[in-house]
Amino acid sequence: MIIFVIWLIAAIVVIYLLMQAGISWLTLHPVRTPLFLSPGYLGTQQEDVELVTDDGVSLATWWIPGESKEWVAVLAHGYLMNRSELSGTAAYLNRKGLPCLLFDFRCHGRSRGRRCTIGLDEMADVVAACRWVRAKAPGAKIMVIGSSMGAAAGALACGRDASLAEALVLDGAYSNLAVAVPGWWRFVGGEFAFWFCKPVIVFSRLLTGINPRTVDVTAALSQFEGPVMFIHGDCDPLATPDQCRENLAACKGEATVEWFPGAGHAEGRWTDPVRYFAALDRFLEAISEKQRPGTPLGS
């Protein structure tokens, strides 16, 4: 009987660990969500463009031409999403004259790629998008608008190379990947998933060789000197409000935050679109004004 119990416990442990390894692999190789919306469907012009990153990954993108010569928006979606996610934002900005580029991150949508790292490898995708826009619209300033993983990747890329963009809009940005991963499980499955999937972060590190603590958005923001606007739900279980405050405090340049009461992770644009677009308008107006000594961002 004792031997049977020992074997049963051992079998349960092995099955549990195999499940953790499987969940880790699926996390790094996410299911691709089909395209479900486009700026063209919402009435804008739309062109298909293919980009190639420095590490050879082909990215599927939409280029939305616009009249403005001053600013171009590069829009970066979240984990498990694709470029459709920010189609409404792109269409709104385009109606104000801004050209926009939306792209599928590696392993998402119709882009190539062998794995997703929720921010680190995705930096190369942001770099490719911004460099393409620089060549397409020389002289224009770039505003990176990111949602969740896209916000993190945008901040990481621009913190490493500040020449990529002049301004950031970060919706639901986490502070550090080591904190975000447990938050993800709480976000998708509540407290049970939070505790059940604790070992996933260890298996993911073994599979990728990436220490999640080194994927530090807060540190990256301390290196970026341009204006930043955070958009954040005050009930976000993944990138908690405290993480947003850490990011805000770390910013080297002018920074502001637009809180969305009652909103969860990157939900603000859905729960209160009027407030969301008004915040974008204020930010765009602020960064478009000529610099005046002593004028704070968003004043």
N, C-alpha and C positions, 0 to 999 in steps of 0.2 A: 504493500500500500504506500509506504513512504517513497519507494522508488518511483511508483506511478505519479505521485504528487510532484516529485522533483522533475520528472520528465515533462509533466504538464506545465509546470511553471517555466521550465526552460523553453518549451514550445511556444508558450505565450510571449515570452521575452523576444524570441527569435522572430515571431510573426510581427510583433510590435516594431522591432527595429527594421524589418524588411518594409513595413508600411511607411516608416519614416523616410527610408531611402527612396521609396517610390514617390512619396509626396514631394521630396526634395527635387527629384528628377523632373517631375511634372511642373514644379514651380519654375525651374530653369528653362523648361520647354513648354511654355503655356499654349493652351488651345487658342487658335486664331479666331477672333470675332470677325464675321463678314462685314464688309462696308455696309452701313445702314443709312447714311445721310451724306450729302456733299454740298459745298457752297453753290455749285452749279444748279443743284435742285432748288436751292433757295433764291435763285435768280441772278447769280453773278456769272461772270466769265470764268472759265476753268480750263486749265491745260494740264495734261499728264506729263510729268517730268521724271526721269530716272537719275538718281544720284549714286555715286559710289564713294564709300568712306575710305579713309586712309588704310584701313585693314581689309579692304576689298569687299565689303558688304554692299550689295545693291539695295537701294531704298526707293520705294514707290512714293511719289509725292504729287500734290496738286499745286500748281502755281496760279494765283488769282491776280491778274494785272489790275493796277489801280492808277489813279491820276497823281497821287502825292509823290513828290520827289524828295520829301523830307524824311519820312519814316516808312519802314517796311516791317511787318509783323511775321515772325517765325513761330508757328504754333506746334507745341509738342504734347502729345496725348499721354494718358496714364496707362498703367499696367493692365493687361487684358483688353485694352481698348485698341483703337486705330485712329487714323486721321479724321474719321467721321465725327469723333467726339467733340471736337472744337469747330465743327463746320458753322454752327450758329454764330460763334464769336467772330470767325473769319468773315462771314457774310455781313455782320454788323459793322465791323471795321472797314470792310471794303466799300460799304455804302457811304462811308465818310471819306473815301478816297484812298485808303491805305492798300497797297499791294500786300498780299499774304502768301506765305508758303506753308502748307501743311504736309507732314510726312508721316509715314508709318515707321515706327522704330523697328529695329532688327527683331526677328521672330514674332512680329505682329503684322496684322493686315496682309498686304501683298509684298512686303519686303522680304529679303532673304535673311539669313542669319542662323547660326547653330545653337545659340543659347541667349537667354535674357538674364541680366544681372541686376535689374531694377535700379539702374543708375550709373554704374561704373563703365561698363562697355558702351552704354548708350551715349556717353559723352561724345564718342566719335561720330555718332549720328547727328548730334547738335552741331558739331564742328563742320561737318559736311554741308549741312543745311545753311548755316550762316555764311560759309565761304561761297556757296553758290549764289546766295543773295548779293553778296559783296560784288561778285562779278556781273550779276544781272542788273543791279541797280547801283552803280558806283556813285558815291557821294551821299547816298541815303543812309540814315541811321537805322539800326536794327533794334527792335524790341522783341525779346523772346518771351512768349507767353506759354507757361507750362502748367500742366495739370498733374498732380501727384508724382508719379515717376518722371514725367516730363519736366515738372518743376525742379525736381532733384537733379536730373541730368543737365538741365539748363544752367542751374547754379554751379554745379561742379565744373562744367565746361568753361563757363565765363569766369569762374574764380581762377582757373588754371591759365586761361588766355583772355584777358580783359578786352582784347581788340575784337573779339567775336561780336559783341553787342554793346549797345550804349544804355540799355534799360532792361529790367526784368519784371515780369508779372508772374508771381509764384502762387499757384492755387493748390493748397493742401500739401505743401512741401514738408517732408520729414526733416529732422535735424541730423540723424545718424542712422545708417542702415541697420545697425545692431539693435536699435530701439524700434525701428519701423517694422522689422520682420515679425516680432511677437505681436505688435499692434495690428498687423495685417490679419493674423489668425483670429484675434479678438473681433476685428471688423467683419470678417466673413462668417464666423461661427460662434461668437460669444466666448464666454469664459471656458467652456469645455474645450473648444478648439485651441484656445490660448494655451491651456495646460497640456492638452494631448499632443500638440505639435511642437512643444518646446525643443526636442532634439533636432528638428528640421534644420535649424540654423547651423548646427554642427555638421550634419551631413552635407549641407550645401557648401560649407567651407571646404570639406574634403573633396567634393566634386569639382569645385572651381579653383581652389587655391587662394580664394579671396577672403581676407579678414574683414568682416562687415564693419568693424569699428573704424577701419581706414576710409570707409566711404562716408565722408564727413561733410555734409552740406553747410553746417554752421561755420566750419573752418574755411570753406570755399568762399562763402559770402564775405568773410573778413578780408578777402583779397580783391573783391570787386568794388570799384569806386563809383560806379554809375548808380542812378536812382533805382530803387526797388519798391514795388508794391506787393504786399502779401494779401492774399484773399483766403480767409480761413473760417471754417465753421467752429463755433465755440463748443460743439458737442462731438468733435472729431475723435473717434476712438483709436484711429491709426496714427495719424500725425497729430498728437494731442496739442491743445492750445499752448501748453508750456513749451513744446518744441518750437512752435511759431514764435513765441517770445524770445527763446534762445537765438533763433535765426535773426530776428529783428534787432536784438541787442548787438549782434556780431557785425552787422552791416557797416562797412567802411564809409559808404556814401549816404546820401539822403534816403530815408526809408519810412514807409508808412504801412499800416495794416488796416484792412477793411474786414471787420468781424461780421459774421452772419449768425445771429442768434438762432439757436435750435437746429442749425445745419450740421450734418455729419461730414464725412470725408469728401471733399471736393463737391459738395452739394449746393453751394451758394448760388451758382448760376441757374440751378434748377428750382430751388425753393424761393428765390427772390430775384428773378432776372432783371427787374427794374433797377434794383439796388446795384446789381452786378454791373450792368451796362453804364449806370451813372458813375460808378467807381472807375471804370475804364475811361470814361470821358474826362473825368477830373484828372486822372493820371496823365492821359495823353496831352491834355491842355497844359498841365504843369511842366511836362518835359519838353513841350514844343515851344514854350516861351523862352525868350532870350534870357540868359542868366542875369539876375539882378542881385547885387550883394545883399545878404541878409534875408532873402526870400526863401522860406522853407518849402519843401516839397508839399504840393497839395494845398497851399495856402490860397 
